[in-house]
């Protein structure tokens, strides 16, 4: 509330009266906090972006055979290294790449163009690979629009193959 206080002196001198104003800011502060609270409660927070990953049932171990001519095996290793080759049965020669746009993304686009839509990516990870690398590779699968992929464990044949390099 705004108040104007004037002092009333019953003196006979006529002087110009100077009025002092005093403004009470309490209601304005209350209104400010009410508005802040209202907007905080009514805004929608950013929803987390998630990737849906379908996993098989754990009833039994199911495996499907994929021809080596229609598959690409991608192995994640330490220091953001990515190795890829085409199936173990096809006498593979592992090649090394990275997570740049000219790296694994280009490899996935090239194999998809060469093999076609029935292209399956088999994803394997060594014990030294970082979790972030797996997330980055799954993002690359989404970017390249590869819908057929499987995350499997490393085998002794894979470890021997990578030790040869």
SULZIQUI-V575143 format. One record per helix or strand. SS is the DSSP state (helix for helix, strand for strand). FROM is the first residue (numbers start at 1). TO is the last residue. If there is no record, write none. Layout:
# SULZIQUI-V575143
ss=SS from=FROM to=TO
ss=SS from=FROM to=TO
This chain:
# SULZIQUI-V575143
ss=strand from=2 to=5
ss=strand from=20 to=23
ss=helix from=26 to=42
ss=helix from=68 to=70
ss=strand from=71 to=76
ss=strand from=82 to=85
ss=strand from=95 to=97
ss=helix from=104 to=115
ss=strand from=120 to=125
ss=helix from=131 to=143
ss=strand from=149 to=151
ss=helix from=156 to=164
